[in-house]
């Protein structure tokens, strides 16, 4: 009976799925994960399900016009975070169907959850944080005290200044001005973050950052706000990052501590901390 109900859930969601790019393996895997999930679902157990998945960039750049893309077979740092966040939120809300997952993923990925065209996607992660904080899906920790002793003043224009790097912007030049306006709206906003020198194995940091928090690495690269994403994992030797790694070419729990990782990248300034809401 459970198996019959499981497949009926997939059939009922067919209308929404017609507007989505995915493979049957994606829907089966995600529905199985949701069927097993609990209201107290922890983030890391879901994130660890994807360990070993190949790192592949640009998996969202496959449709014109824009459609929701679901691809659990190939992940980059952003799609890993979105996939796990959508699963976590569905589980904690008692939502267990394919349609539930699609609605949640769409809401996380697109401004106010609405797909209009390429420009409605939340391309800059600061925009992603603010939009999803407004909808009460996540909250960014912004304490005006240690360890949040640094301030990032966002100044983004990378996409509008490098449209040739984005297929949709090359094919639709009219989108560039829309993206530019979005960048201007983000530029000037300020956020507190933990400088990389402070990302150490201390009691304060262990009290501040929880397992499964989203870690957004700030950077000083011109025109960008965030360099990389992942999930916080505490071990005996300190804080580590579970991420879709370009270096390892797959989803991994980074063997080195996050402190050591940050020191290897001169452009990395520190970390912002975002928590998925219950």
C-alpha positions in Angstrom: 0.0 0.0 0.0 2.8 2.5 0.9 4.4 1.8 -2.5 1.1 2.5 -4.3 0.6 5.7 -2.4 4.2 6.8 -3.2 3.7 6.5 -6.9 0.2 8.1 -6.8 1.9 11.1 -5.2 4.2 11.3 -8.3 1.3 11.1 -10.7 -0.8 13.7 -8.9 2.1 16.2 -9.3 2.3 15.7 -13.0 0.8 19.1 -13.9 3.5 21.1 -12.0 6.2 18.7 -13.2 5.4 19.6 -16.8 7.0 23.0 -16.1 10.1 21.5 -14.6 13.3 20.1 -16.0 14.2 16.9 -14.2 14.8 13.2 -14.6 12.7 10.4 -13.0 15.6 9.5 -10.8 15.5 12.9 -9.3 11.9 12.7 -8.3 12.1 9.2 -7.0 15.1 10.0 -4.9 13.7 13.2 -3.4 10.3 11.7 -2.7 12.0 8.7 -0.9 14.0 11.2 1.2 10.8 13.1 2.1 8.9 10.0 3.0 11.6 9.1 5.4 12.0 12.6 6.9 10.7 13.7 10.3 9.4 17.0 11.7 12.7 17.2 13.6 14.8 16.6 10.6 18.4 17.7 11.0 20.2 19.4 8.1 23.4 17.4 8.0 21.7 14.0 7.7 20.1 15.2 4.4 23.3 17.0 3.2 25.4 13.9 3.8 23.0 11.9 1.6 24.6 13.7 -1.3 28.3 13.0 -0.4 30.2 11.9 -3.5 27.8 13.4 -6.0 29.8 15.0 -8.9 30.5 18.7 -8.8 29.1 20.1 -12.1 28.6 23.9 -12.6 25.9 25.6 -14.7 23.3 22.9 -14.4 20.5 25.5 -14.2 21.5 27.1 -17.5 19.6 24.6 -19.7 16.2 26.2 -20.5 15.1 29.1 -22.6 12.6 30.3 -21.5 13.4 29.9 -17.8 12.1 26.8 -16.0 12.7 25.2 -12.6 15.6 22.8 -12.8 15.9 19.8 -10.5 19.1 17.9 -10.7 20.3 15.9 -7.8 22.8 13.9 -9.9 25.1 16.9 -10.5 25.6 19.7 -7.9 27.4 22.9 -7.4 27.7 24.8 -4.1 24.5 26.7 -4.6 22.3 23.9 -5.9 23.5 21.7 -3.1 22.5 24.3 -0.5 19.1 24.9 -2.2 18.4 21.2 -2.5 19.1 20.4 1.1 17.4 23.6 2.3 14.2 22.7 0.4 14.2 19.2 1.7 14.8 20.4 5.3 12.0 22.9 5.1 9.5 20.4 3.6 10.4 17.8 6.2 10.0 20.3 9.1 6.6 21.3 7.8 5.3 17.8 7.3 5.3 18.2 3.5 6.2 14.9 1.8 5.2 15.1 -1.9 7.0 15.9 -5.1 4.8 18.9 -5.5 5.7 20.1 -2.1 9.3 19.9 -2.9 9.0 21.7 -6.3 7.0 24.5 -4.7 9.6 24.9 -2.0 12.6 24.8 -4.3 10.9 27.4 -6.6 10.2 29.7 -3.7 13.8 29.5 -2.5 15.4 30.0 -5.9 13.2 32.8 -7.4 12.3 36.2 -6.1 9.2 35.8 -4.0 8.9 32.4 -5.5 7.8 33.5 -8.9 9.4 32.4 -12.2 9.1 35.1 -14.8 12.3 34.9 -16.7 16.1 34.5 -16.1 16.1 37.8 -14.1 13.6 36.5 -11.5 16.2 34.0 -10.3 18.1 35.1 -7.2 21.6 35.2 -8.7 23.5 36.9 -5.9 23.5 35.0 -2.6 23.0 38.1 -0.6 19.7 38.6 -2.5 18.9 34.9 -1.8 19.4 35.4 1.9 17.4 38.6 2.1 14.5 37.3 0.0 14.2 34.0 2.0 14.7 35.8 5.3 11.7 38.0 4.4 9.7 34.8 3.8 10.8 33.4 7.1 12.5 30.4 5.6 16.0 31.3 6.9 17.5 33.8 9.3 21.0 35.4 9.1 22.8 35.7 12.4 23.8 39.4 12.7 24.9 39.9 16.3 26.6 43.3 16.9 29.2 41.6 19.0 32.0 39.0 18.7 32.6 36.9 16.8 30.8 39.1 14.2 33.4 41.9 14.3 33.6 42.7 10.6 31.2 44.4 8.2 30.7 43.6 4.6 29.4 46.5 2.5 28.0 44.9 -0.6 29.1 46.2 -4.0 28.0 43.9 -6.8 28.0 44.4 -10.6 29.8 41.3 -11.9 27.0 40.0 -14.0 26.2 43.2 -15.7 29.8 43.9 -16.3 30.5 40.4 -17.7 27.4 39.5 -19.6 29.4 37.4 -22.0 30.0 34.9 -19.2 26.3 34.1 -18.9 24.4 32.4 -21.7 21.1 34.0 -20.9 22.6 37.5 -20.9 24.3 36.9 -24.2 21.2 35.6 -25.8 18.9 38.2 -24.2 20.8 41.5 -24.0 17.7 43.2 -22.6 18.1 41.3 -19.4 21.4 43.1 -18.6 19.7 46.3 -17.6 17.3 44.4 -15.3 20.2 42.6 -13.6 22.0 46.0 -13.3 19.0 47.5 -11.5 19.0 44.5 -9.1 22.7 44.9 -8.5 22.2 48.6 -7.6 19.4 47.7 -5.2 21.9 45.3 -3.4 24.9 47.6 -3.5 25.3 49.6 -0.3 23.7 47.0 2.0 25.8 46.1 5.1 26.1 42.8 6.9 28.1 41.6 9.9 30.4 38.6 9.4 33.1 36.6 11.2 36.5 37.5 9.9 38.5 34.5 8.8 41.1 34.9 11.5 38.4 34.3 14.1 37.0 31.0 12.5 38.8 28.9 15.1 38.0 26.1 17.4 36.7 28.2 20.3 33.8 27.9 22.8 32.4 31.1 21.4 32.3 29.9 17.9 30.8 26.6 18.9 28.0 28.4 20.7 27.5 30.7 17.7 27.5 28.3 14.7 25.4 25.2 14.8 25.9 22.0 12.8 23.9 22.4 9.5 24.1 26.2 9.4 24.6 27.6 5.9 28.1 29.1 5.6 28.5 31.9 3.0 32.2 32.9 2.4 32.6 36.6 1.8 35.1 37.8 -0.7 36.9 40.9 -1.9 36.6 40.0 -5.6 35.4 43.0 -7.6 31.7 42.9 -8.2 30.9 39.8 -6.1 29.6 39.3 -2.6 29.9 35.6 -1.9 32.7 33.2 -3.1 31.4 29.9 -1.9 28.7 28.1 0.1 28.4 25.0 2.3 27.1 23.6 5.5 28.8 23.8 9.0 30.1 20.6 10.4 31.8 20.6 13.8 34.5 18.0 14.5 36.9 17.7 17.4 39.6 19.7 15.6 37.2 22.5 14.7 34.7 23.7 12.1 34.6 22.0 8.7 32.6 22.7 5.5 30.3 20.2 3.8 30.2 21.5 0.2 30.1 20.8 -3.5 33.8 21.2 -4.1 35.3 22.3 -7.4 38.7 21.2 -6.1 37.5 17.7 -5.1 35.1 17.6 -8.1 32.3 16.2 -5.8 30.3 16.8 -2.6 32.6 16.3 0.3 33.1 17.2 4.0 36.3 19.2 3.6 39.2 17.3 5.3 40.9 20.5 6.5 39.3 22.8 8.9 37.4 25.8 7.6 40.0 28.1 9.2 42.8 26.4 7.2 40.6 26.5 4.1 40.1 30.2 4.4 43.8 30.9 4.9 44.5 29.2 1.5 42.3 31.8 -0.3 43.6 35.4 -0.1 40.3 36.7 -1.6 38.2 35.1 1.2 37.5 37.5 4.0 35.3 35.5 6.4 31.9 33.9 6.8 28.3 34.9 7.1 26.1 32.5 9.0 22.5 31.6 7.9 20.2 29.3 9.8 17.3 27.3 8.3 14.2 27.9 10.3 12.2 25.3 12.1 
